Amino acid sequence: MARKEVIRGMKAIATEEVKNIDGRAIHFIQIGKLVQVNSTVSYGNMSYKYGPHEQVKANRELFWSDLLKVSEIKKSRGILEPIIMNPSMTKDIMVIGKQIRGEGWESISTFLKCDGLLLLKPPHTHIIPIGLPVADCAPVSIYIPTAHSILVIHVSWKNIDIIQEALQIAYGIHLAAASHKPFHLILIVGPAGRYLFYDKEQEKEILIDIHHMIEQQIVQFESQHSEDGFRLEVYFSQYLTTDSDVFFSNHILNLLNQPPARFMSLSFLI
């Protein structure tokens, strides 16, 4: 796929592109220092929950190896193995401590059960990716420039309020780090689903549009802080998981009676 310069979303200008290596594709979104990288279906299932352990491990290692070959990471900087969360449809956000930094694909993913990971002031000498396996739900990357910190969250229609939680946490971090400066956040909202869902309680189909639901949450946050003088740069991926064959979609796989699968989303600061 060709490189695409896309101006999209609420206020942000970002670069979104798909890079190919040996017939496989890696999806990149970047705004300044904030980068979100997503595996595509070409790497296979990335969740231990939905596939044989050895196969998933091999898929992850191949994705990681390819990423190091094609990314914009400077060779002079070290990059640690990713810290992976295990999403559970909650509003739980954990702070990454020094003892669990860069512990890798396997050892961390088994016990970091949460829907958000916060990394405060990562060292400038190393890149520390934060990740999650996902399909239809949105990986959301949040950069707090005044505190040089990154917060990554897993957003579904079931835990949509985590957006408010994350933005409030980011606001508090900014105030603690630089209350004298204007509040500034950069957000990347990755590929997510848009589909009809039959609600048994209402006995009717409802539209699940993760990007739109996130936008509504952001607008609500902005309205609550309209006098605080802050700037949000928000970019929504051009991709919907349910409208393309680039990413796994849990909804589409269910319709096709195919086994569930997840793609991997990684976020980091460069």
Disulfide bonds with the S-S distance in Angstrom:
none
